[in-house]
Amino acid sequence: MRLARPVPKLALAALLAVPLLAVPIAADAHRPWLEPSSTVLSGTDAWVSFDAGVSTDPFIRDHAPMQLGGLVVTAPDGSHPAVENQARGRFRSVFDVHLNQPGTWRITVMNEGFFGSWRQNGEQRRFRGTREAFEREVPANAEGLRATAMIGRIETFATLGRPTTENLQPTGRGLELVPVTHPNDLTAGAESRFRLVLDGAPAAGVDVTVIPGGTRYRERPNEIRARTAADGSFAVTLPEPGLYWLGASVRDDKSGIPNVMRNASYNATLEVLP
């Protein structure tokens, strides 16, 4: 949705204080998450149901449903089958994926957009919308322009039969996870290794946060922290079986538009087996 009208100062401050989906990993931020009903399945045909939401604690349905306009399912052969039974509730969105090919399936939600503020004719204005609309409607020399381009990727994975890796390669857009340890072959207590890449290149010095599910039933989030090496690699040991939320973000000046910063973020749901 695009907004380009005068707004009160307090309303503008509130807009700038609330990031778009999938960007922050601060302790008080709302985190986007995908929750699959299963991630490792046997046989030659299966279904997986997904919940998708946004909340302070991962997998807790208490804030808002995830917008699924950027949902893409990638089958093991690289095709993009349609999801089924998609619906939106008060606190979550839901959909089903029919796994009818053996191998690893990649489920991705992409969020992209621009938001910003500037002064025009003595009035405060704001914008939230697409890159094309931003370039068309926001003056390049706007007074006091503060603008950010957002690109967020939210993912999870499901494998039917033998794990495969052909569709796990990075696309070269934004912040992405490259599995070294297969995402459907994670074992409690064992070290799991990954790489982060930004626009296809190693993302060095990026802080990664991993949170085990079930925060409702414990006093602390039990966050696991890591930082990527020069080649973008990092390792974590996930202590218990269950679902884990992984998050990372980068802020830079690579938006492609002068004076516009970029926030690139990545979130994944990983299941760890005994």
Residue pairs with C-beta under 8 A, 6 or more apart in sequence:
1 128
1 129
2 127
2 128
2 129
2 130
2 133
2 137
3 126
3 127
3 128
3 129
4 125
4 126
4 127
4 137
4 138
5 125
5 126
6 123
6 124
6 125
7 15
7 124
7 125
7 126
9 124
12 117
12 124
12 126
15 115
15 117
15 126
15 128
16 115
16 117
16 146
19 29
19 150
19 263
20 111
20 113
20 115
20 150
20 152
20 263
21 32
21 54
21 66
21 67
21 111
21 152
21 154
22 32
22 109
22 111
22 150
22 152
22 153
22 154
22 265
22 266
22 267
23 29
23 150
23 152
23 249
23 263
23 265
24 30
24 31
24 249
24 265
25 31
25 207
25 209
25 247
25 248
25 249
25 265
27 221
28 56
29 56
30 54
30 55
30 56
30 63
30 64
31 54
31 55
31 56
31 57
31 58
31 245
31 247
31 267
32 52
32 53
32 54
32 66
32 109
32 152
32 154
32 267
33 52
33 53
33 54
33 55
33 58
33 59
33 66
33 154
33 245
33 267
33 269
34 50
34 51
34 52
34 66
34 107
34 109
34 154
34 155
34 156
34 269
35 50
35 51
35 52
35 53
35 59
35 156
35 243
35 269
36 48
36 49
36 50
36 107
36 156
36 158
36 269
36 271
37 48
37 49
37 50
38 46
38 48
38 158
39 48
39 156
39 157
39 158
39 159
39 184
39 271
40 158
40 159
40 184
40 271
40 273
41 48
41 99
41 158
41 159
41 160
41 161
42 160
42 161
43 160
43 161
44 100
44 102
44 160
44 161
45 98
45 99
45 100
45 160
46 99
46 160
47 96
47 97
47 98
47 99
48 96
48 97
48 99
48 105
48 158
49 94
49 95
49 96
50 94
50 95
50 96
50 97
50 107
50 156
51 59
51 61
51 92
51 93
51 94
52 65
52 66
52 68
52 92
52 93
52 94
52 95
52 109
53 59
53 60
53 61
53 63
53 64
53 65
53 66
53 91
53 92
53 93
54 63
54 64
54 65
54 66
55 61
55 62
55 63
55 64
55 91
56 62
56 63
57 211
57 215
57 216
57 221
58 211
58 213
58 215
58 243
58 245
58 269
59 213
59 214
59 243
59 245
60 215
60 216
61 91
61 92
62 91
63 91
64 91
65 88
65 89
65 90
65 91
65 92
65 93
66 92
66 93
66 109
66 154
67 93
67 111
68 86
68 88
68 93
68 95
68 109
70 108
70 109
70 110
70 111
70 112
71 83
71 95
71 107
71 108
71 109
72 80
72 107
72 108
72 109
72 110
73 80
73 81
73 82
73 83
73 97
73 105
73 106
73 107
73 108
74 80
74 105
74 106
74 107
74 108
74 167
75 81
75 101
75 103
75 105
75 167
76 101
76 102
76 103
76 104
76 105
76 164
76 166
76 167
77 101
77 103
77 166
77 167
78 166
78 167
81 97
81 98
81 100
83 95
83 96
83 97
84 95
84 96
84 97
84 98
85 94
85 95
85 96
86 93
86 94
86 95
87 93
87 94
87 95
88 94
97 105
97 107
97 158
99 105
99 158
99 160
101 160
102 160
102 161
102 162
102 164
103 159
103 160
103 161
103 162
103 163
103 164
103 166
104 157
104 158
104 159
104 163
104 164
104 165
104 167
104 168
104 182
104 183
104 184
105 157
105 158
105 159
105 160
105 167
106 155
106 157
106 167
106 168
107 155
107 156
107 157
107 158
108 153
108 154
108 155
109 153
109 154
109 155
110 151
110 152
110 153
110 154
111 150
111 151
111 152
111 153
111 154
112 130
112 131
112 149
112 150
112 151
112 152
113 128
113 129
113 130
113 131
113 149
113 150
114 127
114 128
114 129
114 130
114 131
114 133
114 134
114 147
114 148
114 149
114 150
114 260
115 126
115 127
115 128
115 129
115 147
115 148
115 150
116 126
116 127
116 134
116 138
116 145
116 146
116 147
116 148
116 260
117 124
117 125
117 126
117 127
117 144
117 145
117 146
117 147
118 124
118 125
118 138
118 139
118 142
118 143
118 144
118 145
118 146
118 147
119 125
119 142
119 143
119 144
120 139
120 142
120 143
127 133
127 134
127 137
127 138
127 147
131 149
131 257
134 147
134 257
135 257
138 145
138 147
139 145
140 258
145 259
147 257
147 259
147 260
147 261
148 255
148 260
148 261
148 262
148 263
149 255
149 256
149 257
149 260
149 261
149 262
149 263
150 262
150 263
150 265
151 173
151 174
151 175
151 262
151 263
151 264
151 265
152 174
152 263
152 264
152 265
152 266
152 267
153 174
153 175
153 176
153 265
153 266
153 267
154 266
154 267
154 268
155 177
155 266
155 267
155 268
155 269
156 268
156 269
156 270
157 168
157 183
157 184
157 270
158 184
159 182
159 184
163 182
163 184
163 185
165 179
165 182
168 178
168 179
168 183
169 178
170 176
170 178
170 197
170 200
171 200
172 199
172 200
173 199
174 198
174 199
174 264
174 265
174 266
175 196
175 197
175 198
175 203
175 206
175 248
175 249
175 250
175 264
175 265
175 266
176 196
176 197
176 198
176 266
177 183
177 194
177 195
177 196
177 246
177 266
177 268
178 194
178 195
178 196
178 197
178 232
179 194
180 193
180 194
180 195
180 233
181 191
181 192
181 193
181 194
183 268
183 270
184 271
186 192
186 238
186 270
186 271
186 272
186 273
187 272
187 273
187 274
188 238
188 239
188 240
188 241
188 272
188 273
188 274
189 237
189 238
189 239
190 237
191 235
191 236
191 237
192 235
192 236
192 237
192 238
193 233
193 234
193 235
194 233
194 234
194 235
194 236
195 202
195 228
195 231
195 232
195 233
195 234
196 202
196 203
196 206
196 208
196 228
196 232
196 234
196 248
196 266
197 203
197 232
198 206
198 250
198 252
198 264
199 254
202 228
202 230
202 231
202 232
203 228
203 232
203 248
203 250
204 228
204 229
204 230
204 231
204 232
205 227
205 228
206 227
206 228
206 232
206 248
206 249
206 250
207 225
207 226
207 227
207 248
208 225
208 226
208 227
208 228
208 234
208 236
208 246
208 247
208 248
209 223
209 224
209 225
209 246
209 247
209 248
210 223
210 224
210 225
210 226
210 236
210 238
210 244
210 245
210 246
210 247
211 221
211 222
211 223
211 224
211 244
211 245
211 247
212 222
212 224
212 238
212 239
212 240
212 242
212 243
212 244
212 245
213 242
213 243
213 244
213 245
214 242
215 221
215 222
224 236
224 237
224 238
226 234
226 235
226 236
227 234
228 234
238 244
238 270
238 272
240 272
241 272
241 273
241 274
242 271
242 272
243 269
243 270
243 271
243 272
244 269
244 270
244 271
244 272
245 267
245 268
245 269
246 266
246 267
246 268
246 269
246 270
247 265
247 266
247 267
248 265
248 266
249 263
249 264
249 265
249 266
250 263
250 264
250 265
251 261
251 262
251 263
251 264
252 261
252 262
252 264
253 261
253 262
254 262
255 261
255 262
